Amino acid sequence: MTALTTPAPLAKRPAGAAARGPRGRAVLYWIATHALAIALSLMFVGPLVFVALTAVMSNDQALTGDLWPRTWNWSNFADVFARSQLLAWLGNTFLYAGLGTAFMLLSSIPVAYAMARFRFRGRRLAFLAVITMMMLPPQVVAVPVYLIWARLDLTGTLWPLILPMLFGDAFSIFLLRQFLVTIPREYTEAARVDGCSDFRTLVKVILPMARPAIAAVGLFQFFYCWNDYYGPLLYAQTNEANWTLSLGLASFRALHSVQWNLTMAATLLVMAPVIIVFFFAQRVFIEGVTLTGVKG
């Protein structure tokens, strides 16, 4: 006669373990593998969220340590337009960034193409000069350049910032040249066999292939002009009608006795166009930066 044995009772699972099924473990694994990326994202997104929340607070609450608005004051954005010349500053900034970017591309692309494709005496010396110009701080030549524009009676306008772009930009020439040297020479030689001139080869063959690099360089220049504070402060400070957004935003604090809610609302309005441009051009921008950085 065999003795009957009763099965041992199952061990009671912890309360949290029941909720932690395969999906829970997958979420924890994803968080663990992306912890560094999440932390870096919070570092960059956190200040933007703080600016956005402060922009809709009342002025009294903005001076406290509260992080969440008690009441949502959307009228702060309308007050910014009513109390400042934001539209005029916006137009001046678009003029500076738009013309500056267009002039830079028109002048830098042929120079980069010549340095990447043509073999001429002094080519290495010219490339060394471009690298040297990249390392030269603009403050070093500020006084003689300012005197030149003052003799031309163009100080107080944005032209001293726009017209120099007709002579190219060292950083843009360097990036474009680094990309163009990676394009196989067989393309240009085939175009010459077909009877294309150098200019037509550049327009019909090289430019379509270099579109990501050109887009990346153009966005770099546009963002630089949009955020530039030193140039407008040096040349356009004396004429308020030609102020850009960066110059106007800096004066906004003094004009309204540091009303932080309005200052943050103005900051958000200044940032919005750049964020929209980057959102729509993100794919081509990243592709261009990758190509110029890896292949160069």
C-alpha positions as MATLAB code, in Angstrom:
seq = 'MTALTTPAPLAKRPAGAAARGPRGRAVLYWIATHALAIALSLMFVGPLVFVALTAVMSNDQALTGDLWPRTWNWSNFADVFARSQLLAWLGNTFLYAGLGTAFMLLSSIPVAYAMARFRFRGRRLAFLAVITMMMLPPQVVAVPVYLIWARLDLTGTLWPLILPMLFGDAFSIFLLRQFLVTIPREYTEAARVDGCSDFRTLVKVILPMARPAIAAVGLFQFFYCWNDYYGPLLYAQTNEANWTLSLGLASFRALHSVQWNLTMAATLLVMAPVIIVFFFAQRVFIEGVTLTGVKG';
ca = [
       0.000    0.000    0.000;
       1.453    3.281   -1.104;
       1.088    6.416    0.926;
      -0.717    9.366   -0.706;
       1.353   12.517   -0.829;
      -0.278   15.903   -1.041;
       1.345   18.390   -3.429;
       3.285   21.190   -1.821;
       1.445   24.524   -1.876;
       2.643   26.977   -4.480;
       4.772   29.794   -3.154;
       2.878   33.058   -3.039;
       4.160   35.480   -5.680;
       4.944   39.040   -4.668;
       2.235   41.574   -5.464;
       4.393   43.460   -7.977;
       5.494   40.308   -9.787;
       1.953   39.618  -11.047;
       1.934   42.945  -12.853;
       5.433   42.354  -14.217;
       4.649   40.078  -17.110;
       6.645   39.786  -20.318;
       5.482   43.222  -21.356;
       6.591   44.777  -18.047;
      10.033   43.186  -18.341;
      10.295   44.466  -21.915;
       9.489   48.007  -20.761;
      12.072   47.788  -17.978;
      14.647   46.449  -20.438;
      13.899   49.294  -22.876;
      14.267   51.882  -20.095;
      17.548   50.318  -18.945;
      19.041   50.264  -22.438;
      17.912   53.823  -23.210;
      18.598   55.358  -19.793;
      21.435   57.561  -21.037;
      19.421   58.800  -24.033;
      16.417   59.541  -21.781;
      18.592   61.478  -19.326;
      20.167   63.549  -22.120;
      16.731   64.208  -23.652;
      15.415   65.490  -20.320;
      18.429   67.811  -20.047;
      17.519   69.465  -23.362;
      13.720   69.274  -23.166;
      13.493   70.362  -19.508;
      14.467   74.047  -20.080;
      12.088   74.270  -23.052;
       9.193   72.955  -20.950;
      10.094   75.425  -18.180;
      10.030   78.326  -20.669;
       6.677   77.174  -22.102;
       5.031   76.845  -18.667;
       6.383   80.189  -17.427;
       5.132   81.878  -20.604;
       1.482   81.209  -19.634;
       1.795   82.126  -15.933;
       0.763   85.408  -14.360;
       3.598   87.821  -13.599;
       3.243   87.282   -9.826;
       3.417   83.497  -10.134;
       6.398   83.692  -12.506;
       8.401   85.271   -9.654;
       7.693   82.295   -7.374;
       9.132   78.804   -7.471;
       5.962   77.272   -8.919;
       6.484   75.037  -11.927;
       2.839   74.586  -12.942;
       0.552   77.528  -13.874;
      -2.397   78.160  -11.561;
      -4.207   79.891  -14.438;
      -3.313   79.625  -18.111;
      -2.758   83.191  -19.356;
      -2.690   82.741  -23.127;
      -3.069   86.516  -23.483;
       0.641   86.854  -22.646;
       1.477   86.104  -26.294;
      -0.863   88.874  -27.484;
       0.699   91.253  -24.939;
       4.131   90.561  -26.430;
       2.946   91.717  -29.865;
       1.163   94.729  -28.349;
       4.095   95.935  -26.232;
       6.979   95.392  -28.647;
       7.892   95.608  -32.329;
       8.113   91.845  -32.645;
       6.758   91.734  -36.204;
       9.322   94.290  -37.388;
      12.114   92.369  -35.652;
      10.823   89.165  -37.241;
      10.895   90.724  -40.725;
      14.443   92.025  -40.233;
      15.600   88.605  -39.023;
      14.044   86.850  -42.018;
      15.745   89.404  -44.312;
      19.130   88.865  -42.652;
      18.870   85.060  -42.449;
      17.286   84.585  -45.883;
      19.564   86.834  -47.931;
      22.630   85.827  -45.905;
      21.980   82.139  -46.565;
      21.230   82.661  -50.277;
      24.340   84.808  -50.829;
      26.503   82.346  -48.910;
      25.367   79.401  -51.043;
      25.803   81.316  -54.305;
      29.381   82.240  -53.449;
      30.579   79.200  -51.456;
      29.447   76.421  -53.829;
      31.628   77.495  -56.820;
      34.644   77.995  -54.540;
      34.230   74.576  -52.930;
      33.724   72.997  -56.356;
      36.915   74.552  -57.723;
      38.951   73.476  -54.683;
      37.581   69.921  -54.872;
      37.770   69.325  -58.651;
      40.336   71.587  -60.314;
      44.090   71.157  -60.005;
      45.798   74.557  -60.041;
      48.875   76.070  -58.503;
      48.255   77.244  -54.952;
      45.255   74.991  -54.359;
      46.632   73.678  -51.065;
      47.589   77.183  -49.987;
      44.005   78.336  -50.699;
      42.606   75.452  -48.650;
      44.996   76.336  -45.808;
      43.736   79.927  -45.980;
      40.145   78.679  -45.635;
      41.033   76.661  -42.539;
      42.888   79.645  -41.085;
      39.837   81.870  -41.593;
      37.725   79.323  -39.697;
      40.027   79.682  -36.681;
      40.128   83.499  -36.782;
      37.790   85.028  -34.164;
      35.562   87.731  -35.696;
      36.371   90.078  -32.815;
      39.983   90.334  -34.059;
      38.984   92.105  -37.279;
      35.943   93.905  -35.852;
      37.526   97.371  -35.668;
      38.943   97.656  -39.236;
      35.826   96.036  -40.745;
      33.555   98.400  -38.795;
      35.563  101.407  -40.005;
      35.133  100.259  -43.619;
      31.342  100.026  -43.279;
      31.270  103.350  -41.420;
      33.132  105.006  -44.342;
      30.502  103.523  -46.667;
      27.778  105.010  -44.400;
      26.082  101.611  -43.971;
      26.257  101.307  -40.192;
      22.806  101.289  -38.611;
      21.605   98.889  -41.314;
      21.769   95.132  -41.834;
      23.845   95.352  -45.027;
      27.221   94.990  -43.217;
      25.929   91.572  -42.110;
      24.416   90.484  -45.455;
      26.834   91.749  -48.114;
      29.953   89.903  -46.797;
      28.131   86.643  -47.518;
      28.657   87.400  -51.239;
      32.337   86.563  -50.663;
      31.670   83.113  -49.168;
      31.955   81.623  -45.730;
      35.029   79.630  -44.656;
      33.127   77.012  -42.642;
      30.607   76.392  -45.449;
      33.361   76.156  -48.103;
      35.206   73.622  -45.961;
      32.136   71.396  -45.442;
      31.080   71.529  -49.104;
      34.611   70.818  -50.310;
      34.850   67.795  -47.998;
      31.679   66.385  -49.535;
      32.490   67.176  -53.165;
      35.864   65.379  -53.083;
      33.988   62.143  -52.296;
      32.006   62.255  -55.580;
      33.758   59.981  -58.130;
      35.494   61.864  -60.925;
      33.938   59.557  -63.505;
      30.725   61.586  -63.311;
      32.407   64.865  -64.278;
      34.588   63.202  -66.923;
      31.513   61.601  -68.495;
      29.811   65.011  -68.547;
      32.813   66.562  -70.314;
      32.800   63.776  -72.896;
      29.166   64.688  -73.568;
      30.236   68.279  -74.164;
      29.181   69.898  -70.878;
      31.038   73.001  -69.746;
      32.353   73.263  -66.189;
      29.409   75.470  -65.182;
      26.855   73.096  -66.699;
      28.584   70.108  -65.068;
      28.306   71.857  -61.721;
      24.603   72.688  -62.193;
      23.397   69.498  -63.887;
      25.625   66.820  -62.327;
      27.233   67.952  -59.071;
      24.486   70.023  -57.425;
      21.793   67.295  -57.533;
      24.233   64.827  -55.962;
      25.338   67.334  -53.314;
      21.798   68.317  -52.289;
      22.004   66.913  -48.696;
      25.313   68.677  -48.021;
      23.997   71.959  -49.468;
      20.855   71.685  -47.334;
      22.902   71.046  -44.190;
      25.216   74.004  -44.877;
      22.252   76.253  -45.669;
      20.492   75.316  -42.426;
      23.686   75.910  -40.448;
      23.951   79.410  -41.920;
      20.237   80.152  -41.434;
      20.355   79.133  -37.755;
      23.546   81.152  -37.225;
      21.991   84.303  -38.702;
      18.748   83.751  -36.773;
      20.538   83.539  -33.410;
      23.303   86.044  -34.179;
      23.516   88.703  -31.487;
      27.040   90.044  -31.883;
      26.649   91.246  -35.497;
      23.342   93.148  -35.065;
      24.614   94.621  -31.780;
      27.723   95.953  -33.553;
      26.127   97.360  -36.700;
      22.371   97.868  -36.125;
      22.108   98.857  -32.462;
      21.856  102.584  -33.204;
      18.779  102.147  -35.428;
      15.887  100.414  -33.672;
      14.019  100.011  -36.976;
      16.679   97.500  -38.084;
      16.832   95.422  -34.908;
      16.668   91.656  -35.249;
      14.895   89.236  -32.893;
      18.012   88.492  -30.841;
      18.689   92.196  -30.280;
      15.037   92.980  -29.581;
      14.694   90.076  -27.170;
      17.714   91.237  -25.193;
      16.189   94.709  -24.856;
      12.766   93.250  -23.999;
      13.798   92.634  -20.395;
      14.802   96.262  -19.861;
      11.716   97.641  -21.598;
       9.253   95.861  -19.323;
      11.082   95.720  -15.957;
      11.797   91.990  -16.305;
       8.262   90.624  -16.533;
       9.412   87.054  -16.765;
       6.137   85.692  -18.100;
       6.223   88.092  -21.070;
       9.957   87.544  -21.536;
       9.437   83.784  -21.712;
       6.473   84.220  -24.088;
       8.649   86.366  -26.369;
      11.427   83.757  -26.169;
       8.995   81.031  -27.197;
       7.786   83.083  -30.164;
      11.400   83.694  -31.271;
      12.226   79.987  -31.055;
       9.094   78.773  -32.843;
      10.146   79.464  -36.490;
      13.522   77.754  -35.999;
      11.899   74.691  -34.430;
       9.382   74.488  -37.296;
      12.138   74.757  -39.921;
      14.191   72.058  -38.200;
      11.135   69.805  -37.838;
      10.422   69.824  -41.578;
      14.104   69.677  -42.644;
      15.272   67.212  -40.002;
      15.770   64.261  -42.340;
      17.809   66.087  -44.975;
      19.729   68.009  -42.301;
      20.855   64.841  -40.496;
      21.644   63.161  -43.810;
      23.794   66.092  -44.895;
      25.672   66.280  -41.599;
      26.318   62.517  -41.723;
      27.616   62.615  -45.294;
      29.912   65.599  -44.763;
      31.186   64.208  -41.467;
      31.736   60.571  -42.426;
      32.959   60.828  -45.988;
      35.139   63.865  -45.381;
];
